[in-house]
Amino acid sequence: MALLKKHEVRDNGNNSFDLLITFPDNCSYTYYFDSATSKNHIDIILSMAQKPSSNFITRNETIIPYNDQLKIDVTQTQDGVTATKPKIVIEI
């Protein structure tokens, strides 16, 4: 499964970071922070029976470290199959 084309984390110098996520433009996208697990979640979903577009879009989320860590889980769903990858932990 390869809906996530690219991900990047950039320090913006204000004790926060920019998370850039690039994926096909025919996917739905959701971002949320789970305070119970201190994780940033990205969900990328392609509708059933669709093929990923060759056109890509990039979304930017501003995220803040918790306990000197950035935790990011990317969940990708295609044809009803879901995989949570990558799972990223960055020590600050």
TORTI-510033 format. One record per residue: y, z, x of N, C-alpha, C, O in turn; residue in three letters; residue number from 1. Coordinates in steps of 0.05 Angstrom, whole numbers, plus 5000, padded with zeros to 4 digits. Atoms other than C-alpha are relative to their C-alpha. Layout:
// TORTI-510033
+------+------+------+------+------+------+------+------+------+------+------+------+------+-----+
|  nc2 |  nc3 |  nc1 | cac2 | cac3 | cac1 |  cc2 |  cc3 |  cc1 |  oc2 |  oc3 |  oc1 | code | pos |
+------+------+------+------+------+------+------+------+------+------+------+------+------+-----+
|    Y |    Z |    X |    Y |    Z |    X |    Y |    Z |    X |    Y |    Z |    X |  ALA | NUM |
...
+------+------+------+------+------+------+------+------+------+------+------+------+------+-----+
// end
This chain:
// TORTI-510033
+------+------+------+------+------+------+------+------+------+------+------+------+------+-----+
|  nc2 |  nc3 |  nc1 | cac2 | cac3 | cac1 |  cc2 |  cc3 |  cc1 |  oc2 |  oc3 |  oc1 | code | pos |
+------+------+------+------+------+------+------+------+------+------+------+------+------+-----+
| 4976 | 5000 | 5017 | 5000 | 5000 | 5000 | 5025 | 5000 | 5018 | 5027 | 5016 | 5036 |  MET |   1 |
| 4977 | 5003 | 4983 | 5065 | 4979 | 5030 | 5026 | 4994 | 4984 | 5040 | 4974 | 4990 |  ALA |   2 |
| 4975 | 5003 | 5014 | 5122 | 4987 | 4981 | 5024 | 5009 | 5016 | 5046 | 4997 | 5014 |  LEU |   3 |
| 4979 | 4990 | 4983 | 5163 | 5025 | 5031 | 5002 | 4982 | 5024 | 4984 | 4981 | 5041 |  LEU |   4 |
| 4997 | 5018 | 4978 | 5190 | 4974 | 5080 | 5011 | 5015 | 5024 | 5002 | 5010 | 5047 |  LYS |   5 |
| 4987 | 4986 | 4978 | 5233 | 5021 | 5122 | 5012 | 5026 | 4991 | 5021 | 5028 | 4968 |  LYS |   6 |
| 4986 | 4975 | 5005 | 5258 | 5092 | 5125 | 5014 | 5009 | 5025 | 5005 | 5004 | 5048 |  HIS |   7 |
| 4984 | 4992 | 4978 | 5311 | 5122 | 5169 | 5015 | 5025 | 4993 | 5025 | 5028 | 4971 |  GLU |   8 |
| 4985 | 4976 | 5004 | 5343 | 5190 | 5177 | 5022 | 5000 | 5021 | 5017 | 4997 | 5045 |  VAL |   9 |
| 4977 | 5000 | 4982 | 5413 | 5194 | 5207 | 5016 | 5026 | 4997 | 5021 | 5035 | 4975 |  ARG |  10 |
| 4983 | 4976 | 5001 | 5453 | 5256 | 5226 | 5028 | 4991 | 4994 | 5040 | 4974 | 5009 |  ASP |  11 |
| 4972 | 5007 | 5006 | 5521 | 5251 | 5193 | 5020 | 5020 | 5011 | 5044 | 5018 | 5005 |  ASN |  12 |
| 4982 | 4982 | 4986 | 5549 | 5309 | 5233 | 5012 | 5023 | 4983 | 5028 | 5038 | 4993 |  GLY |  13 |
| 4990 | 4979 | 5018 | 5563 | 5355 | 5174 | 4979 | 5019 | 4991 | 4980 | 5029 | 4968 |  ASN |  14 |
| 5024 | 4984 | 5008 | 5498 | 5395 | 5174 | 4985 | 4988 | 4977 | 4972 | 5001 | 4961 |  ASN |  15 |
| 5016 | 5015 | 5020 | 5470 | 5342 | 5129 | 4992 | 4973 | 5013 | 5003 | 4965 | 5034 |  SER |  16 |
| 5012 | 5024 | 4988 | 5432 | 5277 | 5140 | 4999 | 4979 | 4978 | 4997 | 4985 | 4954 |  PHE |  17 |
| 5003 | 5023 | 5018 | 5430 | 5208 | 5108 | 4972 | 4990 | 5003 | 4962 | 4985 | 5024 |  ASP |  18 |
| 5027 | 5010 | 5002 | 5361 | 5186 | 5086 | 5002 | 4972 | 4988 | 5010 | 4969 | 4964 |  LEU |  19 |
| 4999 | 5027 | 5010 | 5357 | 5110 | 5079 | 4972 | 4990 | 4995 | 4954 | 4992 | 5012 |  LEU |  20 |
| 5026 | 5009 | 5009 | 5298 | 5081 | 5041 | 5003 | 4971 | 4991 | 5020 | 4964 | 4974 |  ILE |  21 |
| 4999 | 5028 | 5006 | 5285 | 5006 | 5037 | 4973 | 4992 | 4986 | 4952 | 4998 | 4996 |  THR |  22 |
| 5023 | 5007 | 5016 | 5237 | 4978 | 4984 | 5005 | 4975 | 4983 | 5029 | 4967 | 4981 |  PHE |  23 |
| 4996 | 5024 | 5016 | 5226 | 4917 | 4939 | 5018 | 5005 | 4976 | 5017 | 5027 | 4964 |  PRO |  24 |
| 4980 | 4996 | 5022 | 5280 | 4906 | 4887 | 4988 | 5001 | 4972 | 5003 | 5006 | 4953 |  ASP |  25 |
| 5012 | 4998 | 5027 | 5230 | 4903 | 4829 | 4985 | 5026 | 4996 | 4969 | 5028 | 4978 |  ASN |  26 |
| 5012 | 4973 | 5003 | 5207 | 4975 | 4840 | 5020 | 5019 | 4988 | 5044 | 5016 | 4990 |  CYS |  27 |
| 4983 | 4978 | 5009 | 5233 | 5036 | 4805 | 5001 | 5021 | 5022 | 4983 | 5023 | 5038 |  SER |  28 |
| 4994 | 4981 | 4979 | 5261 | 5091 | 4849 | 5010 | 5026 | 4989 | 5028 | 5026 | 4971 |  TYR |  29 |
| 4990 | 4974 | 5008 | 5270 | 5166 | 4839 | 5002 | 5018 | 5025 | 4984 | 5018 | 5041 |  THR |  30 |
| 4997 | 4980 | 4979 | 5297 | 5219 | 4886 | 5004 | 5027 | 4987 | 5018 | 5029 | 4967 |  TYR |  31 |
| 4994 | 4973 | 5009 | 5294 | 5294 | 4875 | 4993 | 5020 | 5022 | 4976 | 5014 | 5040 |  TYR |  32 |
| 5006 | 4978 | 4982 | 5294 | 5359 | 4915 | 4985 | 5021 | 4985 | 4994 | 5031 | 4964 |  PHE |  33 |
| 5016 | 4979 | 5012 | 5240 | 5410 | 4899 | 5006 | 5026 | 5015 | 4997 | 5030 | 5037 |  ASP |  34 |
| 4992 | 4976 | 4987 | 5269 | 5478 | 4914 | 4977 | 5019 | 5005 | 4978 | 5037 | 5022 |  SER |  35 |
| 5023 | 4983 | 4997 | 5201 | 5512 | 4907 | 4985 | 4994 | 5027 | 4974 | 5012 | 5039 |  ALA |  36 |
| 5014 | 5008 | 4976 | 5172 | 5472 | 4966 | 5020 | 4992 | 5022 | 5012 | 4987 | 5045 |  THR |  37 |
| 4979 | 5009 | 4981 | 5239 | 5455 | 5001 | 4995 | 4972 | 5010 | 5001 | 4966 | 5033 |  SER |  38 |
| 5006 | 5028 | 4992 | 5218 | 5382 | 5001 | 5018 | 4981 | 4984 | 5024 | 4985 | 4961 |  LYS |  39 |
| 4987 | 5023 | 5012 | 5257 | 5319 | 4987 | 4979 | 4980 | 4992 | 4962 | 4973 | 5008 |  ASN |  40 |
| 5021 | 5018 | 5010 | 5215 | 5273 | 4944 | 5013 | 4973 | 4993 | 5034 | 4971 | 4980 |  HIS |  41 |
| 4993 | 5028 | 5007 | 5221 | 5197 | 4938 | 4976 | 4989 | 4985 | 4954 | 4990 | 4996 |  ILE |  42 |
| 5021 | 5014 | 5015 | 5180 | 5161 | 4885 | 5008 | 4970 | 4998 | 5030 | 4964 | 4988 |  ASP |  43 |
| 4996 | 5029 | 5002 | 5174 | 5085 | 4890 | 4976 | 4989 | 4983 | 4953 | 4993 | 4991 |  ILE |  44 |
| 5022 | 5009 | 5019 | 5135 | 5053 | 4832 | 5004 | 4971 | 4993 | 5026 | 4962 | 4986 |  ILE |  45 |
| 5001 | 5028 | 5008 | 5116 | 4981 | 4820 | 4984 | 4999 | 4974 | 4961 | 5009 | 4973 |  LEU |  46 |
| 5014 | 5002 | 5026 | 5096 | 4965 | 4748 | 4973 | 4986 | 5004 | 4970 | 4969 | 5022 |  SER |  47 |
| 5027 | 5011 | 5000 | 5024 | 4947 | 4734 | 5001 | 4969 | 5001 | 5017 | 4957 | 4987 |  MET |  48 |
| 5004 | 5029 | 4999 | 5003 | 4875 | 4751 | 5023 | 4985 | 5013 | 5023 | 4960 | 5013 |  ALA |  49 |
| 4978 | 5013 | 4986 | 5068 | 4860 | 4788 | 4994 | 4999 | 5030 | 4980 | 5016 | 5041 |  GLN |  50 |
| 5001 | 5002 | 4971 | 5071 | 4837 | 4860 | 5027 | 5009 | 5011 | 5048 | 5003 | 4998 |  LYS |  51 |
| 4974 | 4992 | 4988 | 5124 | 4867 | 4906 | 5018 | 4976 | 5005 | 5009 | 4956 | 5016 |  PRO |  52 |
| 4980 | 5021 | 4995 | 5187 | 4825 | 4910 | 5004 | 4997 | 5030 | 4999 | 5015 | 5046 |  SER |  53 |
| 4993 | 5004 | 4972 | 5206 | 4794 | 4976 | 5029 | 5007 | 5006 | 5039 | 5005 | 5028 |  SER |  54 |
| 4973 | 4991 | 4998 | 5277 | 4818 | 4963 | 5000 | 5030 | 5001 | 4987 | 5043 | 4985 |  ASN |  55 |
| 5000 | 4971 | 4996 | 5292 | 4888 | 4987 | 5028 | 5012 | 4995 | 5048 | 4999 | 4999 |  PHE |  56 |
| 4976 | 4984 | 5003 | 5344 | 4941 | 4970 | 4998 | 5026 | 5016 | 4975 | 5035 | 5021 |  ILE |  57 |
| 5000 | 4975 | 4985 | 5364 | 5003 | 5008 | 5016 | 5021 | 4984 | 5038 | 5016 | 4975 |  THR |  58 |
| 4987 | 4977 | 5013 | 5381 | 5070 | 4976 | 5006 | 5021 | 5022 | 4992 | 5024 | 5041 |  ARG |  59 |
| 4991 | 4980 | 4981 | 5418 | 5125 | 5013 | 5002 | 5027 | 4985 | 5016 | 5029 | 4965 |  ASN |  60 |
| 4998 | 4973 | 5011 | 5408 | 5199 | 4997 | 5010 | 5019 | 5022 | 5002 | 5016 | 5045 |  GLU |  61 |
| 4991 | 4980 | 4981 | 5445 | 5256 | 5031 | 4983 | 5025 | 4996 | 4980 | 5035 | 4974 |  THR |  62 |
| 5019 | 4977 | 5001 | 5396 | 5312 | 5048 | 5009 | 5021 | 5019 | 5022 | 5016 | 5040 |  ILE |  63 |
| 4991 | 4977 | 4984 | 5407 | 5381 | 5077 | 4975 | 5015 | 5009 | 4956 | 5018 | 4994 |  ILE |  64 |
| 5023 | 4985 | 4990 | 5359 | 5419 | 5122 | 4997 | 5027 | 4987 | 5017 | 5039 | 4979 |  PRO |  65 |
| 5007 | 4973 | 5010 | 5325 | 5482 | 5097 | 4983 | 5013 | 5021 | 4962 | 5002 | 5030 |  TYR |  66 |
| 5014 | 4986 | 4979 | 5302 | 5533 | 5149 | 4996 | 4982 | 5025 | 4975 | 4981 | 5037 |  ASN |  67 |
| 4999 | 5018 | 4976 | 5320 | 5482 | 5204 | 4979 | 4978 | 4999 | 4970 | 4969 | 5020 |  ASP |  68 |
| 5019 | 5022 | 5003 | 5273 | 5429 | 5176 | 5009 | 4981 | 4977 | 5021 | 4990 | 4958 |  GLN |  69 |
| 4997 | 5020 | 5022 | 5279 | 5365 | 5136 | 4971 | 4993 | 4993 | 4956 | 4984 | 5009 |  LEU |  70 |
| 5026 | 5008 | 5010 | 5217 | 5354 | 5093 | 5003 | 4978 | 4980 | 5018 | 4981 | 4961 |  LYS |  71 |
| 4997 | 5023 | 5017 | 5208 | 5287 | 5060 | 4972 | 4989 | 4994 | 4956 | 4984 | 5011 |  ILE |  72 |
| 5025 | 5013 | 5009 | 5150 | 5261 | 5019 | 5007 | 4975 | 4985 | 5024 | 4975 | 4967 |  ASP |  73 |
| 4996 | 5025 | 5014 | 5148 | 5189 | 4997 | 4975 | 4993 | 4985 | 4953 | 4989 | 4997 |  VAL |  74 |
| 5023 | 5007 | 5017 | 5102 | 5173 | 4938 | 5004 | 4971 | 4991 | 5024 | 4964 | 4980 |  THR |  75 |
| 5000 | 5028 | 5007 | 5085 | 5100 | 4927 | 4978 | 4995 | 4980 | 4955 | 5002 | 4984 |  GLN |  76 |
| 5020 | 5006 | 5021 | 5050 | 5075 | 4864 | 5000 | 4969 | 4995 | 5021 | 4958 | 4989 |  THR |  77 |
| 5003 | 5029 | 5005 | 5023 | 5004 | 4857 | 4973 | 4996 | 4986 | 4953 | 5006 | 4995 |  GLN |  78 |
| 5025 | 5006 | 5016 | 4971 | 4979 | 4805 | 4986 | 5026 | 4993 | 4961 | 5027 | 4993 |  ASP |  79 |
| 5011 | 4975 | 5009 | 4961 | 5051 | 4782 | 4989 | 5017 | 5022 | 4978 | 5039 | 5017 |  GLY |  80 |
| 5010 | 4985 | 4977 | 4942 | 5075 | 4852 | 5024 | 5013 | 5014 | 5044 | 5000 | 5020 |  VAL |  81 |
| 4978 | 4985 | 4988 | 4986 | 5129 | 4882 | 4992 | 5011 | 5027 | 4970 | 5022 | 5030 |  THR |  82 |
| 5004 | 4988 | 4973 | 4992 | 5149 | 4955 | 5026 | 5014 | 5008 | 5048 | 5003 | 5004 |  ALA |  83 |
| 4976 | 4986 | 4990 | 5039 | 5200 | 4985 | 5000 | 4997 | 5030 | 4987 | 5012 | 5045 |  THR |  84 |
| 4997 | 5005 | 4971 | 5057 | 5172 | 5052 | 5025 | 4982 | 5004 | 5030 | 4964 | 4988 |  LYS |  85 |
| 5004 | 4980 | 4980 | 5093 | 5180 | 5095 | 5008 | 5028 | 4990 | 5024 | 5030 | 4971 |  PRO |  86 |
| 4991 | 4972 | 5003 | 5100 | 5256 | 5096 | 5014 | 5006 | 5026 | 5002 | 5005 | 5047 |  LYS |  87 |
| 4984 | 4997 | 4976 | 5156 | 5271 | 5144 | 5011 | 5029 | 5002 | 5020 | 5040 | 4982 |  ILE |  88 |
| 4987 | 4975 | 4994 | 5178 | 5337 | 5175 | 5015 | 4997 | 5026 | 5004 | 4990 | 5046 |  VAL |  89 |
| 4983 | 5002 | 4977 | 5236 | 5337 | 5223 | 5011 | 5028 | 5006 | 5024 | 5040 | 4989 |  ILE |  90 |
| 4989 | 4974 | 4991 | 5253 | 5400 | 5263 | 5029 | 4995 | 5009 | 5034 | 4976 | 5024 |  GLU |  91 |
| 4971 | 5002 | 4993 | 5329 | 5409 | 5269 | 5007 | 5019 | 5023 | 5030 | 5020 | 5031 |  ILE |  92 |
+------+------+------+------+------+------+------+------+------+------+------+------+------+-----+
// end
